[in-house]
Amino acid sequence: MSVIDLRSDTVTQPTPGMREAMLAAELGDDVYGEDPTVNRLEQHLAAELGFARALFVPTGTMSNLLGLMAHCERGDEYIVGQQAHTYKYEGGGAAVLGSIQPQPIEGEADGSLDLAKVEAAIKQDDFHFARTRLLALENTMQGKVLPMTYLAAARELTHRRGLALHLDGARLYNAAVRLGVPAMDITQHFDSVSVCLSKGLGAPVGSVLCGSDELIGKARRWRKVVGGGMRQSGVLAAAGLYALEHQVARLAEDHANAERLADGLRQLGYAVEPVQTNMVYAQVGEQAGALQAFCAERGIRLTAASRLRMVTHLDVSGEDIERVLEAFSAFARV
Ligand SMILES: *Cc1c(COP(=O)(O)O)cnc(C)c1O
């Protein structure tokens, strides 16, 4: 029985084509800037997303951290969503390692931050206050795509108030595919963007930070400081390049599978949030633990949460979705 893992889109295995690309990669020492495959990945993404330069790093957590540290000095502040990955799920790295104060604000139902609330949180130039330097957004945010008009308004506000604008675009390509636009249409509004290759794109490891020449120069220095300078990392960059070439358009299948899963769960009586990309959130209440155990016996891996998140990806097929719905249906009958 094959296992269907819906806990996250980080669980994918490299495809045969990706493994071949990794085996064939030309390599060098990237700390010396001499890995041709890493250089190719960085140049490719910088160009595709409209930036001067890019930096390959091991994780999205490091990519966001380096972005924040490159924008902000000690005693600066960044405005961020209360539920944002950067703020909530990265161990407080910006504060711990960057001496950057977060100013979290409650997010809206559509995944955005109310720009009036953002503006109200910007501090005056007064030595009592941290210096507000940056606004960080996330797209997709819990599977939701930020509207293009919102991105333009965030850009206008940050320009007007002299803030930089960073995007945690771990799932940038899910947003672009959902909107049917080139990813650059989204990233053009930002001063820096972090993209994960190891989520829906299906690479085993890696994220890329994009920005100006100066910003990436600073980030490259911090990458070495935090221990992220890798050597023959082209073996990993090759997987990322392969993913960008072959595994972006297919994200639409993940979105369709998520939609199908959500529809089926609604028919079984679950309250399911509207689906935009590859994440399905269903209210399962106190059944969470029992449901997880029941599904585990049938080769389906879930997290145990009352607001259950299920994520579709490369290794979940349309047939798998039917198997998941059958299991939920059987659970309802016990
Ligand atoms: C996964 C993720 C990250 C961090 O990526 P890691 O590679 O797990 O460190 C950052 N932001 C968002 C929105 C993510 O989903």
The ligand as an SDF file (V2000), in Angstrom:
LIG
                    3D

 15 15  0  0  0  0  0  0  0  0999 V2000
    8.2360   26.4150    4.6330 C   0  0  0  0  0  0  0  0  0  0  0  0
    8.1040   27.8740    4.7280 C   0  0  0  0  0  0  0  0  0  0  0  0
    9.1870   28.6900    5.0560 C   0  0  0  0  0  0  0  0  0  0  0  0
   10.5300   28.1620    5.5100 C   0  0  0  0  0  0  0  0  0  0  0  0
   11.0630   27.1580    4.7900 O   0  0  0  0  0  0  0  0  0  0  0  0
   12.0450   26.0600    5.4410 P   0  0  0  0  0  0  0  0  0  0  0  0
   12.8000   25.6230    4.2480 O   0  0  0  0  0  0  0  0  0  0  0  0
   11.1540   25.0100    6.0260 O   0  0  0  0  0  0  0  0  0  0  0  0
   12.8910   26.7230    6.4580 O   0  0  0  0  0  0  0  0  0  0  0  0
    8.9850   30.0470    5.0600 C   0  0  0  0  0  0  0  0  0  0  0  0
    7.7880   30.5790    4.7900 N   0  0  0  0  0  0  0  0  0  0  0  0
    6.7240   29.8300    4.5020 C   0  0  0  0  0  0  0  0  0  0  0  0
    5.4270   30.4880    4.1920 C   0  0  0  0  0  0  0  0  0  0  0  0
    6.8300   28.4480    4.4580 C   0  0  0  0  0  0  0  0  0  0  0  0
    5.7780   27.7070    4.1810 O   0  0  0  0  0  0  0  0  0  0  0  0
  1  2  1  0
  2  3  1  0
  2 14  2  0
  3  4  1  0
  3 10  2  0
  4  5  1  0
  5  6  1  0
  6  7  2  0
  6  8  1  0
  6  9  1  0
 10 11  1  0
 11 12  2  0
 12 13  1  0
 12 14  1  0
 14 15  1  0
M  END
$$$$
